[in-house]
Amino acid sequence: MTDPLRRPAPTKPAPSAGHAEDNKVEIIMPSQYADRRAEPRFDCDNRGALLLAEGRTVPCRILDQSASGARVSIGEMDKIPSELWLIDLDTHTVRRGSAAWSMANRMGLKFNFVQKLAEGQPRPAKVPEDVFAAWLKLSGQDEPPQDDGDDVVYFD
């Protein structure tokens, strides 16, 4: 495997000094760059939220993802936390990770933990209570059942 920080060796020998070829520029097309990701990413448009350390949630859209990372679209964030949780509301998955890169309204994430959640099931042991509670709230599962009025007794 090649070192991702090393540039590939040039395909043409460098021109010698003093020749007219010195003023030419070699154009490298995007297809010539190697994708350095460990796994392939798949496009998606999932609803999600970032859960920050202080318990604040930031809504986001998950633009693409793989087993070890994702690219999300977010609103403005004043600072990037060292650790965060990504809650995917469409696949019912929570992922712990950190920012790999960020720009104005986008962020790349790398994950070190992934857990699939199931509606109506108890909290998995490795998922923190605050993360599970946030998932329940964001997915609408923490609402109390609606009272249908069948258990109301009227006295005359």
Kinemage of the C-alpha trace (Angstrom):
@kinemage 1
@onewidth
@group {chain A} dominant
@subgroup {mainchain}
@vectorlist {calphas} color= white
{ca met a 1} P 0.000 0.000 0.000
{ca thr a 2} L 1.361 3.426 -0.836
{ca asp a 3} L 1.829 6.136 1.726
{ca pro a 4} L -1.070 8.639 1.279
{ca leu a 5} L 1.269 11.556 1.909
{ca arg a 6} L 3.682 10.611 -0.858
{ca arg a 7} L 3.061 11.833 -4.328
{ca pro a 8} L 3.259 9.297 -7.125
{ca ala a 9} L 6.399 9.352 -9.234
{ca pro a 10} L 6.071 11.462 -12.383
{ca thr a 11} L 5.193 9.504 -15.483
{ca lys a 12} L 7.476 11.595 -17.724
{ca pro a 13} L 11.074 12.496 -17.000
{ca ala a 14} L 11.555 16.107 -15.966
{ca pro a 15} L 12.803 18.285 -18.829
{ca ser a 16} L 16.398 19.431 -18.603
{ca ala a 17} L 17.152 23.073 -17.858
{ca gly a 18} L 17.445 25.486 -20.759
{ca his a 19} L 15.016 23.777 -23.133
{ca ala a 20} L 11.776 25.197 -24.530
{ca glu a 21} L 9.872 22.405 -22.783
{ca asp a 22} L 10.633 24.080 -19.419
{ca asn a 23} L 7.716 26.465 -19.911
{ca lys a 24} L 5.153 23.724 -20.471
{ca val a 25} L 2.832 22.685 -17.653
{ca glu a 26} L 1.696 19.127 -17.195
{ca ile a 27} L -2.038 18.965 -16.553
{ca ile a 28} L -3.199 16.217 -14.202
{ca met a 29} L -6.847 15.242 -14.516
{ca pro a 30} L -8.931 14.272 -11.448
{ca ser a 31} L -9.225 10.709 -12.756
{ca gln a 32} L -5.444 10.377 -12.312
{ca tyr a 33} L -5.620 10.893 -8.536
{ca ala a 34} L -5.976 7.769 -6.456
{ca asp a 35} L -8.880 7.631 -4.001
{ca arg a 36} L -7.213 7.215 -0.605
{ca arg a 37} L -10.304 6.028 1.259
{ca ala a 38} L -10.143 2.612 2.884
{ca glu a 39} L -13.667 1.653 1.732
{ca pro a 40} L -15.891 2.926 -1.068
{ca arg a 41} L -18.396 5.632 -0.177
{ca phe a 42} L -22.013 5.438 -1.229
{ca asp a 43} L -24.121 8.475 -2.056
{ca cys a 44} L -27.168 9.012 0.111
{ca asp a 45} L -29.362 11.836 1.347
{ca asn a 46} L -30.203 10.712 4.875
{ca arg a 47} L -31.587 12.813 7.692
{ca gly a 48} L -29.195 13.010 10.589
{ca ala a 49} L -27.962 14.926 13.598
{ca leu a 50} L -24.603 15.456 15.213
{ca leu a 51} L -24.661 14.995 18.983
{ca leu a 52} L -21.931 17.093 20.574
{ca ala a 53} L -20.263 16.501 23.941
{ca glu a 54} L -22.323 19.123 25.757
{ca gly a 55} L -25.548 17.386 24.684
{ca arg a 56} L -26.395 19.828 21.887
{ca thr a 57} L -27.701 18.381 18.629
{ca val a 58} L -26.953 19.911 15.238
{ca pro a 59} L -29.231 18.821 12.377
{ca cys a 60} L -27.409 17.599 9.275
{ca arg a 61} L -27.832 15.799 5.969
{ca ile a 62} L -25.639 12.757 5.357
{ca leu a 63} L -24.410 13.142 1.781
{ca asp a 64} L -22.307 10.001 1.475
{ca gln a 65} L -21.010 7.350 3.831
{ca ser a 66} L -18.925 4.224 4.212
{ca ala a 67} L -18.182 1.864 7.089
{ca ser a 68} L -15.472 4.179 8.409
{ca gly a 69} L -16.585 7.690 7.449
{ca ala a 70} L -19.159 10.086 6.072
{ca arg a 71} L -19.575 13.517 4.525
{ca val a 72} L -22.289 15.672 6.069
{ca ser a 73} L -23.854 19.018 5.278
{ca ile a 74} L -24.384 21.165 8.378
{ca gly a 75} L -25.363 24.651 9.424
{ca glu a 76} L -22.786 26.859 11.034
{ca met a 77} L -20.810 25.459 13.950
{ca asp a 78} L -18.687 27.787 16.058
{ca lys a 79} L -16.093 25.118 16.868
{ca ile a 80} L -15.459 21.546 15.846
{ca pro a 81} L -15.498 19.096 18.776
{ca ser a 82} L -12.819 16.454 19.208
{ca glu a 83} L -15.484 13.726 19.504
{ca leu a 84} L -19.083 13.583 18.322
{ca trp a 85} L -21.865 11.153 17.515
{ca leu a 86} L -23.640 10.957 14.162
{ca ile a 87} L -27.245 9.818 14.469
{ca asp a 88} L -28.636 8.535 11.152
{ca leu a 89} L -32.416 8.767 11.410
{ca asp a 90} L -33.094 6.929 8.153
{ca thr a 91} L -30.991 3.824 8.873
{ca his a 92} L -31.386 3.921 12.699
{ca thr a 93} L -27.624 3.883 13.198
{ca val a 94} L -25.391 5.779 15.615
{ca arg a 95} L -21.694 6.324 14.973
{ca arg a 96} L -18.997 7.788 17.236
{ca gly a 97} L -16.140 9.606 15.594
{ca ser a 98} L -14.347 12.842 14.929
{ca ala a 99} L -13.962 15.400 12.182
{ca ala a 100} L -11.447 14.465 9.492
{ca trp a 101} L -11.882 17.822 7.722
{ca ser a 102} L -14.320 20.717 7.701
{ca met a 103} L -15.258 23.717 5.615
{ca ala a 104} L -18.063 26.310 5.760
{ca asn a 105} L -21.105 23.999 5.610
{ca arg a 106} L -19.577 20.557 5.133
{ca met a 107} L -17.654 18.164 7.308
{ca gly a 108} L -15.927 14.849 6.741
{ca leu a 109} L -16.167 12.380 9.607
{ca lys a 110} L -14.164 9.288 10.496
{ca phe a 111} L -15.745 6.687 12.754
{ca asn a 112} L -14.365 4.442 15.470
{ca phe a 113} L -17.682 2.879 16.562
{ca val a 114} L -20.914 1.965 14.732
{ca gln a 115} L -24.125 0.531 16.217
{ca lys a 116} L -27.412 -0.280 14.489
{ca leu a 117} L -30.474 0.436 16.655
{ca ala a 118} L -33.901 -1.170 16.436
{ca glu a 119} L -37.196 0.466 17.315
{ca gly a 120} L -38.752 -0.922 20.477
{ca gln a 121} L -35.517 -2.603 21.578
{ca pro a 122} L -33.561 -1.714 24.742
{ca arg a 123} L -30.403 0.388 24.623
{ca pro a 124} L -27.328 -1.616 23.535
{ca ala a 125} L -24.692 -1.764 26.274
{ca lys a 126} L -22.025 0.097 24.275
{ca val a 127} L -24.284 3.028 23.340
{ca pro a 128} L -24.268 5.774 26.012
{ca glu a 129} L -27.618 6.674 27.576
{ca asp a 130} L -27.531 10.274 26.291
{ca val a 131} L -26.918 9.079 22.717
{ca phe a 132} L -29.758 6.548 22.933
{ca ala a 133} L -32.080 9.170 24.450
{ca ala a 134} L -31.214 11.614 21.646
{ca trp a 135} L -31.939 8.939 19.025
{ca leu a 136} L -35.294 8.152 20.674
{ca lys a 137} L -36.235 11.830 20.776
{ca leu a 138} L -35.125 12.640 17.222
{ca ser a 139} L -36.873 9.575 15.780
{ca gly a 140} L -40.103 10.406 17.646
{ca gln a 141} L -40.064 7.321 19.873
{ca asp a 142} L -39.941 9.105 23.215
{ca glu a 143} L -43.438 10.576 22.938
{ca pro a 144} L -45.979 9.153 25.388
{ca pro a 145} L -48.760 7.096 23.819
{ca gln a 146} L -51.883 9.036 22.898
{ca asp a 147} L -54.803 8.645 25.293
{ca asp a 148} L -57.749 7.253 23.345
{ca gly a 149} L -60.178 7.904 26.193
{ca asp a 150} L -61.202 4.259 26.728
{ca asp a 151} L -60.048 4.221 30.338
{ca val a 152} L -62.009 7.318 31.368
{ca val a 153} L -64.865 6.651 33.792
{ca tyr a 154} L -67.690 9.180 34.139
{ca phe a 155} L -69.859 9.354 37.270
{ca asp a 156} L -73.319 10.915 37.113
